[in-house]
Amino acid sequence: MIKHVRHHILRDTAGKDIDVDDSRAHRDEHFKENYVAFTCLLPNPNDGLLHCGITAYNNDILHAFDPVSGTFRSLGYRDLAEPFEVKVHRSLELASDGTIYGATACLHGIDKRVEAPGGSLFRYHPPRGKIEKLGVPVPRDYIQTISLDDHRGLIYGQTYPVFKLFVHHLADGRTDDLDYLGSITHISALDDEGCLWGTWDPVKHNLFKYDPGTRSIVFFDHGLPEGASMSNIMYPGAGPVDCMINGGDGYLYIGTTGGTLVRLDPRSADVKYLGKPYASRRMPGLKVWRDGLLLGIVGDTNLSYVFVYDRESGRFRDLGRIVDSESGLSLYRTHDLAVWDERRIFVAETDVPGRSGYLWECEIEP
């Protein structure tokens, strides 16, 4: 069960009579400098810090959080950002050599598309404290999510607002633009053979896999259970995959935007509905936890929870709602999950009406 919850504030717009969806927001200097939404979390055991990708209209979109001191530190992406790079969405990956790879996302409208160069891939070397841009893999489009194939030296990316798939080769900087697929996942995963899985088709949101051995896409004519009805929840055109992980048991596990858990067998592409732990929608975070359990988060509109799923029994266990133990403040909308140790997890919060998003820390009883 959740034993204790607290939230950490990087910057805040609470008390300011302006909201992220307000047309005045992007012209307001206070909002530009202080609005934050936490969008992705990456624990780094090499430096003992939690690396945070955020939304920030002042382009200061990459920070490190020290769980010991409870303090944030900017990693300086603002110094090399162009104006349209306002977010690191679900795009932080840690390589075996300690390098952190990331990508930049956008929030501007179509009317600014011709002015915007496109999202960048970047790498960060924590010991040197240096960020380097690797380039813009798909001109004009920005990068919502990346997946690293550390073994093959590949970065897969999915773009917005045109939902393209690309493969970037780290060895020579070459990018294969696999073009428009019509659907996008919040984040994808690699199976045990190194194939990337995702969704395609703007209506049906069926499954696909990209095979790096043949450098080709296999398109399937089926998707997730009730997948089409769960699409468009994140944003128009987005598919039903809120998160996807390799479970280490031969299967991929998918949390859907409808708040359901699904198992995908990469050998046959068969999908199995495993259940829905809460009435709340969204399931943007899953991790393989202790004793082989799956740890997950769900949550939207102040109803955010932590759960575990026992793969042997097929049962869910409720660990509790995410509410600050002292103030009673509720986490509004979950966006990513990081397991820090046996007793602590961190949850990213986004899209909060009336204030910035916070970083939430939950202590869980063993």
C-alpha positions as a Markdown table, in Angstrom:
| # | Residue | x | y | z |
|---|---|---|---|---|
| 1 | Met | 0.0 | 0.0 | 0.0 |
| 2 | Ile | 1.0 | 3.6 | -0.4 |
| 3 | Lys | 2.4 | 4.8 | 2.9 |
| 4 | His | 3.3 | 8.4 | 2.2 |
| 5 | Val | 2.9 | 10.8 | -0.7 |
| 6 | Arg | 4.4 | 14.2 | -1.3 |
| 7 | His | 4.8 | 16.5 | -4.3 |
| 8 | His | 7.8 | 18.5 | -5.5 |
| 9 | Ile | 7.4 | 21.8 | -7.3 |
| 10 | Leu | 9.9 | 22.9 | -10.0 |
| 11 | Arg | 8.1 | 26.1 | -11.0 |
| 12 | Asp | 4.4 | 27.0 | -10.7 |
| 13 | Thr | 1.6 | 29.1 | -12.1 |
| 14 | Ala | -0.8 | 28.5 | -9.3 |
| 15 | Gly | -2.7 | 31.6 | -8.3 |
| 16 | Lys | -2.3 | 33.2 | -11.7 |
| 17 | Asp | -5.6 | 33.7 | -13.5 |
| 18 | Ile | -4.5 | 32.1 | -16.7 |
| 19 | Asp | -4.5 | 28.5 | -17.9 |
| 20 | Val | -2.5 | 26.5 | -20.5 |
| 21 | Asp | -5.5 | 26.4 | -22.9 |
| 22 | Asp | -6.1 | 30.2 | -22.6 |
| 23 | Ser | -5.1 | 32.0 | -25.8 |
| 24 | Arg | -3.3 | 34.6 | -23.6 |
| 25 | Ala | -1.0 | 32.0 | -22.1 |
| 26 | His | 1.7 | 32.1 | -24.7 |
| 27 | Arg | 1.8 | 35.9 | -24.6 |
| 28 | Asp | 2.1 | 36.1 | -20.8 |
| 29 | Glu | 5.6 | 36.3 | -19.5 |
| 30 | His | 4.8 | 34.9 | -16.1 |
| 31 | Phe | 3.2 | 31.9 | -17.7 |
| 32 | Lys | 6.1 | 31.4 | -20.2 |
| 33 | Glu | 8.7 | 31.4 | -17.4 |
| 34 | Asn | 6.8 | 29.4 | -14.8 |
| 35 | Tyr | 4.5 | 26.9 | -16.5 |
| 36 | Val | 5.7 | 23.3 | -16.1 |
| 37 | Ala | 4.3 | 19.9 | -16.9 |
| 38 | Phe | 6.2 | 16.7 | -16.1 |
| 39 | Thr | 6.1 | 14.4 | -19.1 |
| 40 | Cys | 8.8 | 11.7 | -18.8 |
| 41 | Leu | 11.1 | 10.4 | -16.0 |
| 42 | Leu | 14.4 | 8.5 | -16.3 |
| 43 | Pro | 16.2 | 7.2 | -13.2 |
| 44 | Asn | 20.0 | 7.2 | -13.7 |
| 45 | Pro | 21.8 | 4.8 | -11.3 |
| 46 | Asn | 25.1 | 6.2 | -12.6 |
| 47 | Asp | 24.7 | 9.6 | -11.0 |
| 48 | Gly | 21.9 | 9.0 | -8.5 |
| 49 | Leu | 19.6 | 11.5 | -10.2 |
| 50 | Leu | 16.1 | 11.4 | -11.7 |
| 51 | His | 16.2 | 13.0 | -15.1 |
| 52 | Cys | 13.0 | 14.8 | -16.0 |
| 53 | Gly | 11.7 | 15.8 | -19.4 |
| 54 | Ile | 9.1 | 18.6 | -19.1 |
| 55 | Thr | 6.9 | 21.0 | -20.9 |
| 56 | Ala | 8.2 | 24.5 | -20.6 |
| 57 | Tyr | 7.5 | 27.4 | -22.9 |
| 58 | Asn | 10.8 | 29.1 | -22.0 |
| 59 | Asn | 12.5 | 26.0 | -23.6 |
| 60 | Asp | 14.1 | 24.9 | -20.2 |
| 61 | Ile | 12.8 | 21.4 | -20.9 |
| 62 | Leu | 15.4 | 19.1 | -19.2 |
| 63 | His | 16.1 | 18.9 | -15.5 |
| 64 | Ala | 17.7 | 16.6 | -12.9 |
| 65 | Phe | 16.0 | 15.9 | -9.6 |
| 66 | Asp | 18.0 | 14.8 | -6.5 |
| 67 | Pro | 15.8 | 12.6 | -4.4 |
| 68 | Val | 18.2 | 13.0 | -1.4 |
| 69 | Ser | 18.0 | 16.8 | -1.3 |
| 70 | Gly | 14.7 | 17.2 | -3.0 |
| 71 | Thr | 16.0 | 19.8 | -5.4 |
| 72 | Phe | 16.0 | 20.3 | -9.1 |
| 73 | Arg | 18.8 | 21.4 | -11.4 |
| 74 | Ser | 18.4 | 22.6 | -15.0 |
| 75 | Leu | 20.6 | 20.7 | -17.5 |
| 76 | Gly | 20.8 | 23.7 | -19.8 |
| 77 | Tyr | 18.8 | 22.6 | -22.8 |
| 78 | Arg | 17.5 | 26.2 | -23.1 |
| 79 | Asp | 21.0 | 27.3 | -24.3 |
| 80 | Leu | 20.7 | 25.3 | -27.5 |
| 81 | Ala | 17.0 | 25.2 | -28.1 |
| 82 | Glu | 15.1 | 26.8 | -30.9 |
| 83 | Pro | 11.8 | 28.5 | -30.0 |
| 84 | Phe | 9.5 | 25.6 | -30.9 |
| 85 | Glu | 11.2 | 23.0 | -28.7 |
| 86 | Val | 9.0 | 23.3 | -25.7 |
| 87 | Lys | 8.8 | 19.7 | -24.5 |
| 88 | Val | 10.5 | 16.4 | -24.0 |
| 89 | His | 7.4 | 14.2 | -24.2 |
| 90 | Arg | 8.1 | 10.5 | -23.8 |
| 91 | Ser | 11.6 | 10.6 | -25.1 |
| 92 | Leu | 14.4 | 9.8 | -22.6 |
| 93 | Glu | 16.5 | 6.7 | -22.9 |
| 94 | Leu | 19.6 | 5.5 | -21.0 |
| 95 | Ala | 22.3 | 3.6 | -23.0 |
| 96 | Ser | 24.6 | 1.0 | -21.5 |
| 97 | Asp | 27.5 | 3.4 | -21.8 |
| 98 | Gly | 25.8 | 5.9 | -19.6 |
| 99 | Thr | 24.7 | 8.3 | -22.4 |
| 100 | Ile | 21.1 | 9.7 | -22.1 |
| 101 | Tyr | 19.3 | 10.1 | -25.5 |
| 102 | Gly | 16.3 | 12.3 | -25.9 |
| 103 | Ala | 14.1 | 14.2 | -28.4 |
| 104 | Thr | 12.2 | 17.4 | -28.5 |
| 105 | Ala | 8.4 | 17.9 | -29.0 |
| 106 | Cys | 6.2 | 20.9 | -29.8 |
| 107 | Leu | 2.9 | 22.5 | -29.1 |
| 108 | His | 2.5 | 25.1 | -31.8 |
| 109 | Gly | -0.3 | 25.1 | -34.3 |
| 110 | Ile | -0.3 | 24.3 | -38.0 |
| 111 | Asp | 0.0 | 28.1 | -38.8 |
| 112 | Lys | 3.5 | 28.0 | -37.5 |
| 113 | Arg | 4.6 | 24.7 | -39.2 |
| 114 | Val | 6.4 | 26.4 | -42.0 |
| 115 | Glu | 8.5 | 28.4 | -39.5 |
| 116 | Ala | 9.4 | 25.4 | -37.3 |
| 117 | Pro | 12.5 | 23.3 | -38.3 |
| 118 | Gly | 11.4 | 20.1 | -36.6 |
| 119 | Gly | 12.3 | 18.2 | -33.5 |
| 120 | Ser | 15.8 | 17.3 | -32.6 |
| 121 | Leu | 17.4 | 14.1 | -31.3 |
| 122 | Phe | 20.0 | 14.9 | -28.6 |
| 123 | Arg | 22.4 | 13.1 | -26.3 |
| 124 | Tyr | 23.5 | 14.1 | -22.8 |
| 125 | His | 26.7 | 13.0 | -21.1 |
| 126 | Pro | 26.1 | 13.3 | -17.3 |
| 127 | Pro | 29.8 | 13.1 | -16.3 |
| 128 | Arg | 30.6 | 16.0 | -18.6 |
| 129 | Gly | 27.3 | 17.8 | -18.2 |
| 130 | Lys | 27.2 | 18.4 | -22.0 |
| 131 | Ile | 24.2 | 18.2 | -24.3 |
| 132 | Glu | 24.7 | 17.7 | -28.0 |
| 133 | Lys | 22.1 | 17.8 | -30.8 |
| 134 | Leu | 22.3 | 14.9 | -33.2 |
| 135 | Gly | 20.1 | 16.7 | -35.8 |
| 136 | Val | 16.6 | 16.9 | -37.0 |
| 137 | Pro | 15.6 | 13.5 | -38.4 |
| 138 | Val | 12.3 | 14.5 | -39.9 |
| 139 | Pro | 12.0 | 18.2 | -41.1 |
| 140 | Arg | 9.0 | 20.2 | -39.9 |
| 141 | Asp | 7.7 | 17.4 | -37.6 |
| 142 | Tyr | 8.5 | 17.1 | -33.9 |
| 143 | Ile | 9.2 | 13.9 | -31.9 |
| 144 | Gln | 6.7 | 12.6 | -29.4 |
| 145 | Thr | 8.4 | 9.4 | -28.4 |
| 146 | Ile | 11.6 | 7.5 | -28.9 |
| 147 | Ser | 12.7 | 3.9 | -28.2 |
| 148 | Leu | 16.4 | 2.9 | -28.0 |
| 149 | Asp | 17.8 | -0.3 | -29.4 |
| 150 | Asp | 21.0 | -0.2 | -27.4 |
| 151 | His | 22.3 | -3.5 | -28.9 |
| 152 | Arg | 21.9 | -2.3 | -32.6 |
| 153 | Gly | 22.6 | 1.3 | -32.0 |
| 154 | Leu | 19.2 | 2.4 | -33.3 |
| 155 | Ile | 16.8 | 5.1 | -32.1 |
| 156 | Tyr | 13.2 | 4.7 | -33.2 |
| 157 | Gly | 11.0 | 7.8 | -33.2 |
| 158 | Gln | 7.4 | 8.8 | -33.8 |
| 159 | Thr | 6.5 | 12.3 | -34.9 |
| 160 | Tyr | 3.8 | 14.8 | -34.5 |
| 161 | Pro | 1.7 | 16.4 | -35.9 |
| 162 | Val | 2.2 | 14.1 | -38.9 |
| 163 | Phe | 2.4 | 10.6 | -37.4 |
| 164 | Lys | 5.6 | 9.3 | -39.1 |
| 165 | Leu | 8.0 | 6.5 | -38.0 |
| 166 | Phe | 11.8 | 6.9 | -38.4 |
| 167 | Val | 14.9 | 4.9 | -37.5 |
| 168 | His | 18.0 | 6.8 | -36.6 |
| 169 | His | 21.4 | 5.0 | -36.9 |
| 170 | Leu | 23.7 | 6.2 | -34.2 |
| 171 | Ala | 26.8 | 4.8 | -35.8 |
| 172 | Asp | 26.7 | 7.1 | -38.9 |
| 173 | Gly | 23.9 | 9.6 | -38.2 |
| 174 | Arg | 21.7 | 8.2 | -41.0 |
| 175 | Thr | 17.9 | 8.3 | -40.6 |
| 176 | Asp | 15.4 | 6.1 | -42.4 |
| 177 | Asp | 12.1 | 7.9 | -42.8 |
| 178 | Leu | 9.5 | 5.2 | -42.9 |
| 179 | Asp | 6.8 | 7.9 | -43.6 |
| 180 | Tyr | 3.2 | 8.3 | -42.5 |
| 181 | Leu | 1.5 | 5.6 | -40.5 |
| 182 | Gly | -1.6 | 7.4 | -39.4 |
| 183 | Ser | -1.4 | 6.5 | -35.7 |
| 184 | Ile | 1.0 | 7.0 | -32.8 |
| 185 | Thr | 1.7 | 5.3 | -29.5 |
| 186 | His | 2.5 | 7.2 | -26.3 |
| 187 | Ile | 5.5 | 5.0 | -26.1 |
| 188 | Ser | 6.4 | 1.7 | -27.9 |
| 189 | Ala | 8.6 | -1.2 | -26.9 |
| 190 | Leu | 11.0 | -3.8 | -28.5 |
| 191 | Asp | 10.3 | -7.5 | -28.3 |
| 192 | Asp | 12.9 | -10.1 | -27.6 |
| 193 | Glu | 13.9 | -10.2 | -31.2 |
| 194 | Gly | 14.5 | -6.5 | -31.4 |
| 195 | Cys | 11.3 | -5.7 | -33.3 |
| 196 | Leu | 9.5 | -2.4 | -32.5 |
| 197 | Trp | 5.7 | -2.6 | -32.1 |
| 198 | Gly | 3.2 | 0.2 | -32.6 |
| 199 | Thr | -0.1 | 1.1 | -34.3 |
| 200 | Trp | -1.0 | 2.2 | -37.7 |
| 201 | Asp | -4.2 | 3.4 | -39.6 |
| 202 | Pro | -6.0 | 6.6 | -38.5 |
| 203 | Val | -9.3 | 4.8 | -37.9 |
| 204 | Lys | -8.7 | 1.2 | -36.8 |
| 205 | His | -5.3 | 1.8 | -35.1 |
| 206 | Asn | -4.1 | -1.7 | -35.9 |
| 207 | Leu | -0.8 | -3.2 | -34.8 |
| 208 | Phe | 2.5 | -3.2 | -36.7 |
| 209 | Lys | 6.0 | -4.4 | -36.0 |
| 210 | Tyr | 9.2 | -3.1 | -37.6 |
| 211 | Asp | 11.9 | -5.8 | -38.1 |
| 212 | Pro | 15.4 | -4.3 | -38.1 |
| 213 | Gly | 16.7 | -7.5 | -39.6 |
| 214 | Thr | 14.7 | -7.1 | -42.8 |
| 215 | Arg | 14.3 | -3.3 | -42.4 |
| 216 | Ser | 10.6 | -3.7 | -43.1 |
| 217 | Ile | 7.2 | -3.2 | -41.5 |
| 218 | Val | 4.8 | -6.0 | -40.9 |
| 219 | Phe | 1.2 | -4.6 | -40.9 |
| 220 | Phe | -1.4 | -6.5 | -39.0 |
| 221 | Asp | -5.2 | -6.3 | -39.7 |
| 222 | His | -6.1 | -6.2 | -36.0 |
| 223 | Gly | -5.5 | -4.0 | -33.0 |
| 224 | Leu | -6.2 | -4.0 | -29.3 |
| 225 | Pro | -9.5 | -4.9 | -27.8 |
| 226 | Glu | -11.8 | -1.9 | -28.2 |
| 227 | Gly | -8.7 | 0.0 | -29.5 |
| 228 | Ala | -10.6 | 2.2 | -31.9 |
| 229 | Ser | -13.0 | 3.4 | -29.2 |
| 230 | Met | -10.1 | 4.3 | -26.9 |
| 231 | Ser | -8.3 | 6.4 | -29.6 |
| 232 | Asn | -8.2 | 10.2 | -29.7 |
| 233 | Ile | -8.2 | 10.4 | -25.9 |
| 234 | Met | -4.6 | 11.7 | -25.6 |
| 235 | Tyr | -5.0 | 14.1 | -28.6 |
| 236 | Pro | -6.7 | 13.9 | -32.0 |
| 237 | Gly | -5.5 | 11.0 | -34.0 |
| 238 | Ala | -3.5 | 9.3 | -31.3 |
| 239 | Gly | -4.0 | 5.6 | -30.8 |
| 240 | Pro | -5.0 | 3.6 | -27.8 |
| 241 | Val | -1.4 | 2.6 | -26.5 |
| 242 | Asp | -0.6 | 4.7 | -23.4 |
| 243 | Cys | 2.5 | 2.7 | -22.6 |
| 244 | Met | 4.1 | -0.5 | -23.7 |
| 245 | Ile | 6.9 | -2.6 | -22.0 |
| 246 | Asn | 8.8 | -5.8 | -22.5 |
| 247 | Gly | 7.7 | -8.0 | -19.6 |
| 248 | Gly | 10.9 | -10.1 | -19.7 |
| 249 | Asp | 8.7 | -13.2 | -20.1 |
| 250 | Gly | 8.4 | -13.2 | -23.9 |
| 251 | Tyr | 5.4 | -10.9 | -23.9 |
| 252 | Leu | 4.8 | -7.2 | -24.3 |
| 253 | Tyr | 2.4 | -5.5 | -21.9 |
| 254 | Ile | 0.3 | -2.5 | -22.9 |
| 255 | Gly | -1.5 | 0.0 | -20.8 |
| 256 | Thr | -4.3 | 1.7 | -22.8 |
| 257 | Thr | -5.7 | 5.1 | -22.8 |
| 258 | Gly | -8.9 | 3.6 | -21.6 |
| 259 | Gly | -7.2 | 2.4 | -18.4 |
| 260 | Thr | -7.0 | -1.3 | -19.4 |
| 261 | Leu | -4.1 | -3.8 | -19.4 |
| 262 | Val | -3.5 | -5.9 | -22.4 |
| 263 | Arg | -0.9 | -8.6 | -23.2 |
| 264 | Leu | 0.7 | -8.9 | -26.7 |
| 265 | Asp | 2.4 | -12.1 | -27.9 |
| 266 | Pro | 5.0 | -11.0 | -30.4 |
| 267 | Arg | 5.3 | -14.5 | -31.8 |
| 268 | Ser | 1.7 | -14.5 | -33.1 |
| 269 | Ala | 0.6 | -10.9 | -32.6 |
| 270 | Asp | -2.3 | -12.2 | -30.5 |
| 271 | Val | -3.6 | -9.9 | -27.9 |
| 272 | Lys | -5.3 | -10.7 | -24.6 |
| 273 | Tyr | -7.4 | -8.4 | -22.4 |
| 274 | Leu | -6.1 | -8.7 | -18.8 |
| 275 | Gly | -8.5 | -6.3 | -17.1 |
| 276 | Lys | -9.2 | -2.8 | -15.9 |
| 277 | Pro | -8.0 | -2.1 | -12.3 |
| 278 | Tyr | -10.0 | 1.2 | -11.8 |
| 279 | Ala | -12.9 | 3.2 | -13.3 |
| 280 | Ser | -10.4 | 5.9 | -14.2 |
| 281 | Arg | -9.0 | 6.1 | -17.8 |
| 282 | Arg | -5.3 | 6.4 | -18.8 |
| 283 | Met | -2.5 | 3.9 | -18.0 |
| 284 | Pro | 0.7 | 5.7 | -19.0 |
| 285 | Gly | 3.1 | 3.8 | -16.8 |
| 286 | Leu | 4.0 | 0.1 | -16.3 |
| 287 | Lys | 7.2 | -1.4 | -14.9 |
| 288 | Val | 8.4 | -4.9 | -14.1 |
| 289 | Trp | 8.6 | -4.7 | -10.3 |
| 290 | Arg | 9.8 | -7.0 | -7.5 |
| 291 | Asp | 8.9 | -10.7 | -7.5 |
| 292 | Gly | 7.9 | -10.4 | -11.2 |
| 293 | Leu | 4.9 | -8.2 | -10.5 |
| 294 | Leu | 3.8 | -5.5 | -12.8 |
| 295 | Leu | 3.6 | -2.1 | -11.2 |
| 296 | Gly | 1.4 | 0.5 | -12.8 |
| 297 | Ile | -0.3 | 3.9 | -12.6 |
| 298 | Val | -3.6 | 5.1 | -13.9 |
| 299 | Gly | -5.3 | 8.4 | -13.5 |
| 300 | Asp | -7.2 | 11.3 | -14.9 |
| 301 | Thr | -9.1 | 14.3 | -13.4 |
| 302 | Asn | -7.8 | 13.9 | -9.8 |
| 303 | Leu | -8.5 | 10.1 | -9.7 |
| 304 | Ser | -4.9 | 8.7 | -9.9 |
| 305 | Tyr | -3.9 | 5.4 | -8.5 |
| 306 | Val | -1.0 | 2.9 | -8.1 |
| 307 | Phe | -1.6 | -0.8 | -8.6 |
| 308 | Val | 0.2 | -4.1 | -9.0 |
| 309 | Tyr | -0.7 | -7.0 | -11.4 |
| 310 | Asp | 0.2 | -10.5 | -10.5 |
| 311 | Arg | 1.0 | -12.3 | -13.8 |
| 312 | Glu | 0.6 | -15.8 | -12.2 |
| 313 | Ser | -2.8 | -15.3 | -10.6 |
| 314 | Gly | -4.1 | -12.7 | -13.1 |
| 315 | Arg | -5.2 | -10.5 | -10.2 |
| 316 | Phe | -4.9 | -6.7 | -9.6 |
| 317 | Arg | -4.1 | -5.2 | -6.2 |
| 318 | Asp | -4.9 | -1.6 | -5.3 |
| 319 | Leu | -2.0 | 0.2 | -3.7 |
| 320 | Gly | -4.0 | 3.4 | -3.2 |
| 321 | Arg | -4.8 | 6.8 | -4.6 |
| 322 | Ile | -2.1 | 9.4 | -5.1 |
| 323 | Val | -3.0 | 12.2 | -2.7 |
| 324 | Asp | -0.4 | 14.3 | -0.8 |
| 325 | Ser | -0.3 | 13.1 | 2.7 |
| 326 | Glu | 0.0 | 16.5 | 4.3 |
| 327 | Ser | -1.9 | 18.9 | 2.0 |
| 328 | Gly | -4.6 | 16.6 | 0.7 |
| 329 | Leu | -3.8 | 17.7 | -2.9 |
| 330 | Ser | -4.7 | 15.1 | -5.6 |
| 331 | Leu | -2.5 | 14.2 | -8.5 |
| 332 | Tyr | -4.5 | 15.4 | -11.5 |
| 333 | Arg | -3.3 | 13.4 | -14.5 |
| 334 | Thr | -0.6 | 10.7 | -14.6 |
| 335 | His | 1.9 | 10.8 | -17.5 |
| 336 | Asp | 4.9 | 8.6 | -16.6 |
| 337 | Leu | 6.2 | 6.3 | -13.8 |
| 338 | Ala | 9.7 | 5.8 | -12.5 |
| 339 | Val | 10.7 | 3.1 | -9.9 |
| 340 | Trp | 13.5 | 4.5 | -7.7 |
| 341 | Asp | 14.0 | 1.7 | -5.3 |
| 342 | Glu | 12.1 | -1.0 | -3.4 |
| 343 | Arg | 10.1 | 1.6 | -1.5 |
| 344 | Arg | 9.8 | 4.7 | -3.7 |
| 345 | Ile | 8.3 | 5.6 | -7.0 |
| 346 | Phe | 8.0 | 8.9 | -8.8 |
| 347 | Val | 5.0 | 9.9 | -11.0 |
| 348 | Ala | 4.9 | 12.7 | -13.6 |
| 349 | Glu | 1.9 | 15.0 | -13.6 |
| 350 | Thr | 0.6 | 16.9 | -16.6 |
| 351 | Asp | -2.2 | 19.0 | -18.1 |
| 352 | Val | -3.4 | 20.4 | -14.7 |
| 353 | Pro | -6.0 | 23.2 | -14.9 |
| 354 | Gly | -5.0 | 26.3 | -12.9 |
| 355 | Arg | -1.4 | 25.3 | -12.0 |
| 356 | Ser | 1.7 | 23.7 | -13.2 |
| 357 | Gly | 2.3 | 20.0 | -13.0 |
| 358 | Tyr | 4.3 | 18.6 | -10.2 |
| 359 | Leu | 6.7 | 15.6 | -9.6 |
| 360 | Trp | 5.0 | 13.2 | -7.1 |
| 361 | Glu | 6.9 | 10.9 | -4.8 |
| 362 | Cys | 5.2 | 7.9 | -3.3 |
| 363 | Glu | 6.5 | 5.6 | -0.6 |
| 364 | Ile | 5.2 | 2.1 | -0.8 |
| 365 | Glu | 5.2 | -0.4 | 2.0 |
| 366 | Pro | 7.2 | -3.5 | 1.0 |
